[in-house]
Amino acid sequence: MSPIDTARIEAAVAEIIAAIGDDPARPGLATTPQRVAASYADFFAGVGVDPVPMLEDSAEMATDPGERGELVVLRDIALRSMCEHHLLPFTGIAHVAYVPDERIIGLGRIPALIEIVSARPQLQERLGEDVAAALDAAVRPHGVLVVVDARHGCVAARGVRYADSSTVTVAARGTLAAPDQQAAVMALIGRGAA
């Protein structure tokens, strides 16, 4: 993947400022193109990055089935992404569960996975599917469930302005696609901190 072209972003932002009728050279806006370019380098660092190799590198083979556990649930993973329809942020939390088969993965890799797939122009529905697909490909568990609960800047700040609404999406694979299994995991997620 090539690095983000900050010079093009700066030029485009200066043009947007001029297009809305303001002066891109006035104090307060003069360095806005550089600041936006720097923030976009962070917001979109996941463009073109395949998270599966990072997960495969950390996946470990459990020698004893008793070491794997029946279910792994990581709750309340903070996320932020940019809606691809308006390039406005959405923020929230993700909950990720998987049923190990032979492989387990370091728990720190799951938030890293969320960070990679969030750092690109994204749809919330696809974000959950991307996380589930990467875990499925790298770890090959019996089942995966990803729940994302987020507030969208495009919903809160424009149009009908439903500032207090959030959107919940679910992506499931394997055994965790079964309604009874999903319900059991949702109950664990809903319990919050123990």
Rosetta blueprint (number, residue, H / E / L):
1 M L
2 S L
3 P L
4 I L
5 D L
6 T H
7 A H
8 R H
9 I H
10 E H
11 A H
12 A H
13 V H
14 A H
15 E H
16 I H
17 I H
18 A H
19 A H
20 I L
21 G L
22 D L
23 D L
24 P L
25 A L
26 R L
27 P L
28 G L
29 L L
30 A L
31 T L
32 T H
33 P H
34 Q H
35 R H
36 V H
37 A H
38 A H
39 S H
40 Y H
41 A H
42 D H
43 F H
44 F L
45 A L
46 G L
47 V L
48 G L
49 V L
50 D L
51 P L
52 V H
53 P H
54 M H
55 L H
56 E H
57 D H
58 S H
59 A L
60 E E
61 M E
62 A L
63 T L
64 D L
65 P H
66 G H
67 E H
68 R H
69 G L
70 E L
71 L L
72 V E
73 V E
74 L E
75 R E
76 D E
77 I E
78 A E
79 L E
80 R E
81 S E
82 M E
83 C E
84 E L
85 H L
86 H L
87 L L
88 L L
89 P E
90 F E
91 T E
92 G E
93 I E
94 A E
95 H E
96 V E
97 A E
98 Y E
99 V E
100 P L
101 D L
102 E L
103 R E
104 I E
105 I L
106 G L
107 L L
108 G L
109 R H
110 I H
111 P H
112 A H
113 L H
114 I H
115 E H
116 I H
117 V H
118 S H
119 A L
120 R L
121 P E
122 Q E
123 L L
124 Q H
125 E H
126 R H
127 L H
128 G H
129 E H
130 D H
131 V H
132 A H
133 A H
134 A H
135 L H
136 D H
137 A H
138 A H
139 V H
140 R L
141 P L
142 H L
143 G E
144 V E
145 L E
146 V E
147 V E
148 V E
149 D E
150 A E
151 R E
152 H E
153 G H
154 C H
155 V H
156 A H
157 A L
158 R L
159 G L
160 V L
161 R L
162 Y L
163 A L
164 D L
165 S L
166 S L
167 T E
168 V E
169 T E
170 V E
171 A E
172 A E
173 R E
174 G E
175 T H
176 L H
177 A H
178 A L
179 P H
180 D H
181 Q H
182 Q H
183 A H
184 A H
185 V H
186 M H
187 A H
188 L H
189 I H
190 G H
191 R L
192 G L
193 A L
194 A L
